[in-house]
Every structure is written in structure tokens, then in C-alpha cells.
Amino acid sequence: MENDKLDFTIDTLGPCTIPSPIKLSTVHGDYTANYVSDDSYVLAEVNVFDKTKPIVLNSSNLMEKAGPREKIFFDPAHARAGICTCGGLCPGLNDVMRAVVRCLNTRYGVKTIKGYQFGFHGFFPESGYEPIELDRYLIDEIHKIGGTYLGTSRGGGQRVSDIVDCLERDGINMLFILGGDGTQRGSYDIACEVEKRGIKCAVVGIPKTVDNDLMFIDRSFGFETAVQRAKEAVAAVHMEAASQINGIGLVKLMGREAGFIATAASLASHETNFCLIPEVPFEMEGENGFLATLERRLAKRGHAVIVVSEGAGQDLLQATGATDASGNKKLSDIGVFLKSEIEKYFKAKNIEINLKYIDPSYQVRASVTTASDSIYCERLGNNAVHAAMAGKTKCVIGLVHDKFVHLPIKAVTAHRNAVDPEGSLWRDTLDATGQPILMVNDMTKALEKMAAAVAGAKSKPSEQKK
């Protein structure tokens, strides 16, 4: 995507005229933390490929820095906040929720915070889920457990009018929504309906996708925890494989359309020999296919470890044709397929193997955060509150080039991020695994398939997910 097609301008509800109750500084050198100005930005494009081209300093390349403002839009005494968690589980949901509630309560003095249960379904009267009145005492320990204190569900985001009806009934003037790109697309629709009705309600998203496939942000919360847990699964299966005659360890990880968890786990483990991801095609049969390559690995080293993303190799499988409540296509099971095909291949060759298969996905999703992720979640939640109190809306909070920024929901959800087969991350993964660059017999056909997949990812908007 070219910079001139982007617009990182952040919508606001109006001028900020109320002094913030958070007492910070406006000068440097006084040993007091400073407010953040609306004139503080982070460059979206930091790589330089042509020194003759000037650096662009307009809304197509400037991302507004997040943080507490000296003047805010909402009077804390009259602020009423809502929060919900949507989609699948992800490490860090409770950490973010805790940070939002504590910042509202202790830093700004907001008294009314309603937690809507089970995602968007908590806004619908017929569901029967009454909102929970949240405060810093109620949620003080929730970061010590996985899952989400409020519960979650998929779907319901299309009922925008019903959701805004609920916000009006409850007098909510700032809403925090934790969810993936599908959820955030719903957040944008909610913000538009709020605006259409003339309601002054800030809608701020905290992007949640364990696959780490949202555009622009360095990483999504929960990703580092997922990689850590995945690494532990790889270590276990490697021990099994290395201890057996022709031992094979197979681990299936999350990653519907992006292989970030698989690549990161492969790099972190130092024990993965094959990393299969959705972005890079492979074939099973033939001299250069995966099975023959695996056979050569066993003949040379006596064991092998395979890490595969759930969305890899879907072209080798029969499509299910089904979707879940969020509209995601239900994937065929690449892990079970690989296990079956590997066993059949070596049985036909009368070669003894010992294959162990692990799918730790739900265990990973329900994990308590690592220290690094917990810190990240705390800062995301705080910055989301600062944005809402300043009247920012139709935005999400993200980490870009190691700086917290406000990002327009429309920009973040327009496309999905993916592992670049020609980028440094995949190059380093190939170095770590020692696998061939492509395990295919028809290189031209494979390259055409990769080019088509990349073009499709760039041209179509992201679907609802997570």
C-alpha cells in the first residue's frame, strides 16, 4: 500500500477544554512525566529505499502519538464507560481490561464502568446478560488468570442499532472494545451510528488477534505469550522425536492466514526442521515435495520436528464450505491431514517411524500472559483510556516502531498483515530450520500461486475474525 492512499487522521468528538486530573508536566528536564501533544507523531514509513525522495510529513505518513493530554474532552464526574471482549480467547484480555478499569477509576476518577458480558451479545436485552459494574477492587486480581472475566462470543457485531440503543439506555459516553479485525470493523460501524444519532460517545478499540496479523502494529497483545507456549510444545515434541527411531514431532499452531506464530516459534525453539505457513505453498508428492524432503531429513539426522500453521496447505485439502458465527471460513484440519499422509508414505516404503502430534491451540489461547505481554497490555489499556478521555474515536491503540499511537480503525482493518516470503523474518526462519526455500516440483506454478495470494491479500478487505 502506498502512503498517498492512507490517511492516519484521528476523529475527535470536539475540542478538549477540561483540565486533566492527571497532573503532569509540559516542560522537559523537570523530572516529571510530560503530557502528550496532539502535534506529536510517529512516522509510518521509516524504511528508506530511495534517498532522492523526500520524507512525507502529512496524514498519509504521520501517526498520532498516544498518551495523556493536558486538556480532555470528558468531565470525569459525568463520564460513563463500557467495555466488552469479543471473539476467541487470547492471552492478555484480563490484563487489558484491568488496566482500562484501573486507569479510569484511579487516574481519572470515573465512577461508572459497565462490563458487557459475552461480547456483543451482552448488549441485547433478550440475551439476558446484565452488565457487571466494574471497579478497581473487583478486577484487581484478574490478570492472574487466563480467559476473560467478562466472557466472550463471536458474532452480533452486525446489530449496530441494537448496540447503540443499549449505549443510550445506559448513558455510556465511552466504549472500549477488545477484539480482532472483524470486531473492530463492527466498532467502526458502532461509532458511525453513534455519530449519526448525535451522541457524544468515544469508541476506542484495543486490537486483539493472537495471529498478529493486524496492519501497521508491531505486535498484538498475547502474541508473545502464544509464542512462548508454542515454544514449550515444540520442545516437548522435539524430545519425543529425538528419543525414538525415526521420530517425527508434529505441532499445529494458530495462524489462519498468517504464519507469524509458527515462524516465531520455529525461530525461538531452535529445534524446528520444517515450518509450514499459509503464505508459502508446498506440495506433498514428488522429488522436491515435502514428504521426500522429510524422508531425506530422517535418513540424515534420524528425527524431525514440523511446525505447521492451521491455515497452511489448505489447497491440498477439501474445503469445508462452512463458516463460524463471525463469518470466518472453517478450515480443514491440516494437522490431521499431515499426520495421516506422513504415516501412509512411510508405511508404503516399509520405513519405521514414530510420529507424535500435538495441537496446543486452546491451551495457548487460555494462557496467563508472560511478563512482557502483561506490561504491554497494561500500557495498551492506559493509552486507550487517555484516548477516550480526550474524545478520540473510531480509533484503536497500537504499538508502531515501539511507540504507542492512535490508528484509525478503517486503516487497520482494510487489509491483513502476513509473513512476507521475501522478507527478513522468513529468510531467518529458513536459516533456522534448514528447510528448502520451496518444497515444490513446479517452481513457476508455485510462484504464480504466491503472487496471486499476495495480490489477493492486498486487494480485499479483511473478513470478520477472532
C-alpha positions in Angstrom: 0.0 0.0 0.0 1.3 3.4 -1.0 1.4 6.2 1.5 -0.7 8.5 -0.6 -3.6 6.0 -0.3 -3.5 6.2 3.5 -5.0 8.6 6.0 -4.0 8.4 9.6 -6.1 11.3 10.8 -7.9 10.6 14.0 -11.6 11.6 14.5 -12.4 13.5 17.7 -15.7 14.4 19.4 -14.8 18.1 19.7 -12.3 20.5 21.3 -10.7 19.5 24.6 -11.4 22.2 27.2 -11.3 20.4 30.6 -8.0 20.3 32.5 -6.9 16.7 33.1 -7.0 15.5 36.7 -3.7 13.8 36.0 -1.0 16.3 37.0 1.9 16.0 34.6 4.4 18.5 33.0 4.7 20.5 29.8 8.4 21.1 30.0 11.4 18.8 29.7 14.1 18.5 32.3 12.0 18.8 35.5 11.9 15.1 36.3 8.2 15.0 35.8 6.5 12.9 33.1 5.0 15.0 30.3 1.7 15.3 28.7 1.5 14.2 25.0 0.6 16.9 22.5 -1.7 16.3 19.5 1.2 17.6 17.4 3.4 14.6 18.3 3.6 11.9 15.7 5.4 8.7 14.6 6.4 8.2 11.0 4.5 5.3 9.5 7.2 4.6 6.9 10.7 4.5 8.4 12.5 2.5 5.8 14.4 4.4 3.1 14.7 2.8 -0.3 15.4 5.9 -2.3 17.5 8.7 -0.8 16.3 11.1 -3.5 12.7 11.0 -2.3 11.7 13.4 0.5 10.2 12.2 3.7 6.4 12.7 3.6 5.1 14.7 6.5 1.3 14.7 6.1 -1.6 12.5 7.3 -0.5 9.7 4.9 2.7 9.1 6.9 2.1 10.7 10.4 0.6 8.6 13.2 -0.7 10.5 16.2 1.1 9.6 19.4 -1.0 8.1 22.2 -0.8 9.2 25.8 -2.4 11.6 28.4 -3.4 15.1 27.1 -3.3 18.3 29.2 -6.9 19.1 28.3 -9.5 16.4 28.0 -13.0 16.3 26.4 -15.0 14.5 29.0 -15.6 15.7 32.6 -14.7 12.6 34.7 -17.6 13.3 37.0 -20.0 12.7 34.1 -18.1 10.0 32.3 -19.7 6.6 32.0 -17.7 3.9 30.4 -18.4 0.5 28.9 -16.1 -2.4 28.0 -16.5 -5.7 26.2 -14.4 -8.6 24.9 -15.3 -10.3 21.6 -14.1 -13.2 19.5 -11.9 -16.1 20.5 -9.8 -16.2 23.7 -6.4 -14.6 23.7 -3.7 -14.2 26.4 -4.0 -10.7 27.9 -7.7 -10.0 27.8 -7.9 -9.7 31.5 -4.7 -7.7 31.7 -6.0 -5.1 29.3 -9.4 -5.0 31.0 -7.8 -4.5 34.4 -5.7 -1.6 33.0 -8.7 0.2 31.5 -10.7 0.0 34.7 -7.9 1.0 37.0 -6.9 3.9 34.8 -10.5 5.2 34.6 -11.0 4.7 38.3 -7.7 5.8 39.9 -6.3 8.2 37.4 -9.4 10.0 36.1 -11.9 9.3 38.9 -14.5 7.8 36.6 -17.1 6.0 38.8 -19.4 4.2 36.4 -17.8 1.4 34.3 -20.0 -1.3 32.9 -18.7 -4.6 31.7 -20.8 -6.1 29.0 -20.8 -9.9 29.1 -20.1 -12.3 26.3 -19.1 -9.9 23.6 -21.7 -8.0 21.7 -24.4 -10.4 22.9 -24.2 -8.6 26.3 -25.8 -5.5 24.7 -29.0 -7.4 23.6 -31.8 -7.5 26.2 -33.1 -10.9 25.0 -29.7 -12.5 25.8 -30.4 -11.8 29.5 -26.8 -10.9 30.4 -26.8 -7.9 32.7 -23.7 -5.7 32.6 -21.3 -6.0 35.5 -20.5 -2.8 37.5 -16.7 -2.8 37.4 -14.2 -1.0 39.7 -10.6 -1.4 40.6 -11.2 -3.6 43.6 -13.4 -6.1 41.7 -10.8 -6.7 38.9 -7.6 -6.3 40.8 -6.6 -10.0 40.6 -8.0 -11.0 37.2 -4.6 -10.6 35.4 -3.5 -13.8 37.3 -5.9 -16.0 35.3 -6.4 -16.7 31.6 -9.5 -16.2 29.6 -11.7 -13.2 30.0 -13.6 -12.1 33.2 -16.5 -10.8 31.1 -16.8 -13.8 28.9 -16.7 -13.6 25.1 -18.6 -14.7 22.0 -18.5 -14.5 18.2 -21.0 -12.6 16.1 -23.5 -9.9 16.9 -21.5 -7.0 15.6 -23.9 -6.5 12.7 -26.7 -5.5 15.1 -25.3 -2.0 15.3 -28.6 -0.2 16.0 -29.4 -2.5 19.0 -25.9 -2.0 20.4 -26.2 1.8 20.2 -29.7 1.6 21.7 -28.1 -0.1 24.7 -25.4 2.5 25.0 -28.1 5.2 25.0 -30.1 3.4 27.7 -27.1 3.1 29.9 -25.8 6.6 29.3 -22.4 5.3 28.1 -20.2 8.0 26.6 -17.0 6.0 26.1 -16.8 2.4 24.9 -13.8 0.1 24.9 -13.9 -2.9 22.6 -11.3 -5.7 22.7 -11.3 -7.8 19.6 -9.8 -8.7 16.2 -10.2 -7.0 12.9 -13.8 -8.2 12.4 -14.7 -6.9 15.8 -13.0 -3.6 15.1 -14.9 -3.3 11.8 -18.0 -3.6 14.0 -16.6 -1.0 16.3 -16.3 1.4 13.4 -19.9 0.8 12.4 -21.0 1.4 16.1 -19.0 4.7 16.1 -20.7 5.8 12.9 -24.1 5.0 14.3 -23.3 7.0 17.4 -22.2 9.9 15.3 -25.3 9.7 13.1 -27.5 9.9 16.2 -25.6 12.9 17.5 -24.4 11.1 20.6 -21.1 12.2 22.1 -19.6 8.7 22.7 -16.0 7.8 22.1 -15.4 4.3 20.6 -11.9 3.1 21.2 -10.6 -0.4 20.2 -7.8 -2.4 21.6 -6.9 -4.8 18.8 -6.8 -8.4 19.8 -5.6 -11.1 17.4 -3.3 -13.8 18.6 -2.2 -14.4 14.9 -0.6 -11.0 15.0 -2.0 -10.1 11.5 -3.4 -6.6 12.0 -1.8 -4.0 9.8 0.8 -1.5 11.0 1.2 -2.5 14.6 4.5 -4.1 15.7 2.6 -6.9 17.5 -0.8 -7.6 19.0 -1.2 -8.4 22.7 -1.0 -12.1 23.6 1.3 -12.9 20.7 4.5 -13.1 22.8 2.7 -15.4 25.3 1.4 -17.6 22.4 4.9 -17.9 21.0 6.3 -18.8 24.5 3.6 -21.6 25.0 4.2 -22.8 21.4 7.9 -23.0 22.0 7.2 -25.2 25.0 5.1 -27.5 22.8 7.9 -27.7 20.2 10.4 -28.5 22.9 8.3 -31.4 24.2 7.7 -32.9 20.8 11.4 -32.5 19.9 12.3 -34.5 23.0 9.9 -37.2 21.9 11.2 -37.2 18.3 14.8 -37.2 19.3 14.3 -40.2 21.6 12.6 -42.5 19.0 13.7 -44.4 15.9 12.9 -42.1 13.1 11.0 -39.9 15.5 8.8 -37.2 14.0 7.3 -34.4 16.0 4.3 -32.5 14.5 2.9 -29.3 16.1 -0.1 -27.5 14.7 -0.3 -23.8 15.8 -2.7 -20.9 15.3 -2.5 -18.9 12.1 -5.5 -18.9 9.8 -4.0 -16.7 7.1 -0.7 -15.5 8.6 2.1 -17.7 9.9 3.6 -15.3 12.5 3.2 -17.7 15.5 4.7 -20.6 13.6 7.7 -18.7 12.3 8.4 -17.1 15.7 8.0 -20.4 17.5 10.4 -22.0 15.0 13.0 -19.3 15.5 12.6 -19.4 19.3 12.8 -23.1 19.6 16.0 -23.7 17.6 14.6 -27.2 17.1 12.2 -26.9 14.2 13.2 -28.5 10.9 10.1 -27.7 8.9 7.9 -24.6 9.2 4.8 -24.7 7.0 2.8 -21.4 6.8 -0.2 -20.2 4.7 2.0 -17.7 2.8 4.3 -20.2 1.3 2.9 -23.1 -0.8 4.2 -26.6 -0.7 3.5 -29.9 -2.3 3.3 -33.3 -0.7 4.5 -35.6 -3.5 7.4 -35.6 -5.9 11.2 -35.4 -5.5 11.1 -31.9 -4.3 7.9 -32.2 -2.3 7.5 -32.2 1.5 7.4 -36.0 2.0 10.5 -36.7 0.1 12.3 -33.9 1.8 11.2 -35.2 5.2 12.5 -38.7 4.2 15.9 -37.2 3.4 16.0 -35.4 6.7 15.2 -38.6 8.6 17.9 -40.5 6.7 20.4 -37.8 7.6 19.5 -37.0 11.2 17.2 -39.7 12.4 14.4 -37.4 13.6 12.5 -34.3 12.5 10.3 -31.6 14.0 7.5 -30.0 11.9 5.6 -26.8 12.9 2.5 -26.0 10.8 0.1 -23.1 10.9 -3.6 -24.1 10.9 -4.2 -22.3 7.6 -1.2 -23.8 5.7 -1.7 -26.2 2.8 -5.5 -25.6 2.5 -5.2 -26.0 -1.2 -4.2 -29.6 -0.6 -7.4 -30.3 1.4 -11.1 -30.4 0.6 -12.8 -27.1 1.7 -15.4 -27.5 4.4 -17.6 -24.8 3.0 -18.7 -23.8 6.5 -18.3 -20.6 8.4 -18.5 -19.7 12.1 -20.6 -17.1 13.8 -18.1 -14.3 12.9 -18.2 -15.3 9.2 -14.7 -17.0 9.3 -14.3 -19.9 6.9 -13.9 -23.1 8.9 -10.6 -24.6 7.9 -9.9 -28.2 7.1 -7.5 -29.8 9.6 -4.0 -29.6 8.1 -2.5 -31.3 11.2 -4.6 -34.4 11.0 -4.0 -34.5 7.2 -0.2 -34.2 7.6 -0.2 -36.9 10.2 -2.2 -39.3 8.0 -0.1 -38.6 4.8 3.2 -39.0 6.6 2.2 -42.3 8.1 0.9 -43.6 4.8 4.0 -42.5 2.9 6.5 -44.2 5.2 4.3 -47.3 5.6 4.3 -47.8 1.9 8.1 -47.6 1.9 8.3 -50.0 4.8 10.2 -47.4 6.9 9.6 -47.4 10.6 8.6 -44.0 12.1 7.4 -42.8 15.4 5.2 -39.8 15.0 3.9 -37.6 17.8 1.2 -35.0 17.1 0.4 -32.0 19.3 -2.3 -29.3 18.9 -1.9 -27.0 21.8 -4.1 -24.2 20.4 -6.7 -23.9 23.1 -4.1 -24.3 25.8 -2.2 -21.4 24.3 -5.2 -19.2 23.9 -6.2 -19.6 27.6 -2.7 -18.9 29.0 -1.8 -16.3 31.5 0.4 -13.7 30.0 4.2 -13.6 30.1 5.8 -10.6 31.9 6.5 -8.8 28.6 2.9 -9.3 27.4 1.5 -8.2 30.7 3.5 -4.9 30.6 2.3 -4.4 27.0 -1.3 -5.0 28.0 -1.1 -2.5 30.9 0.2 0.2 28.6 -2.3 -0.5 25.9 -5.2 -0.2 28.4 -3.9 3.0 29.9 -3.4 4.6 26.5 -6.9 3.5 25.4 -8.3 5.4 28.4 -6.2 8.5 27.7 -7.6 8.5 24.1 -11.2 8.2 25.1 -11.0 10.9 27.8 -9.6 13.2 25.1 -12.5 12.5 22.9 -10.7 10.4 20.3 -13.0 8.0 18.5 -13.1 5.5 15.6 -9.5 4.5 16.6 -7.5 1.7 18.0 -4.3 1.8 20.1 -1.3 0.2 18.7 2.5 -0.1 19.0 4.3 1.1 15.9 8.1 1.3 15.8 8.0 0.8 19.6 5.8 3.9 20.1 2.1 3.8 21.2 -0.1 5.6 18.6 -3.7 6.2 17.7 -4.7 4.4 14.5 -7.9 4.8 12.5 -10.0 1.7 12.6 -10.6 1.9 8.8 -6.8 1.8 8.1 -6.1 -1.0 10.5 -8.9 -3.3 9.2 -8.6 -2.6 5.5 -6.1 -5.4 4.9 -4.4 -8.2 6.8 -0.8 -8.4 7.6 1.1 -11.5 6.6 4.6 -13.0 6.6 6.5 -11.8 3.5 8.1 -14.8 1.8 10.8 -12.5 0.5 11.3 -10.6 3.8 13.9 -11.0 6.5 11.6 -12.8 9.0 11.0 -15.7 6.6 14.6 -15.6 5.5 15.8 -16.0 9.1 13.2 -18.8 9.6 14.6 -20.7 6.6 18.1 -20.3 8.1 16.9 -21.7 11.5 15.1 -24.7 10.1 17.4 -25.6 7.2 14.4 -26.4 5.0 14.4 -25.8 1.3 13.2 -22.4 0.1 10.2 -24.0 -1.6 9.2 -27.7 -1.4 7.5 -27.8 -4.9 8.2 -29.6 -8.2 6.8 -26.9 -10.5 8.5 -23.6 -9.4 6.7 -21.5 -12.0 3.3 -22.6 -10.8 4.3 -22.1 -7.2 5.5 -18.6 -7.8 2.3 -17.8 -9.6 0.3 -19.1 -6.7 2.3 -17.0 -4.2 1.9 -13.9 -6.4 -1.9 -14.4 -6.6 -2.1 -14.9 -2.8 -0.2 -11.7 -2.1 -2.3 -9.7 -4.7 -5.5 -11.0 -3.1 -4.4 -10.1 0.4 -3.6 -6.6 -0.6 -6.8 -6.0 -2.6 -9.5 -7.4 -0.5 -10.7 -6.1 2.9 -10.2 -8.4 5.9 -13.1 -10.6 6.9 -14.5 -10.9 10.4 -12.4 -13.0 12.6 -11.3 -13.7 16.2 
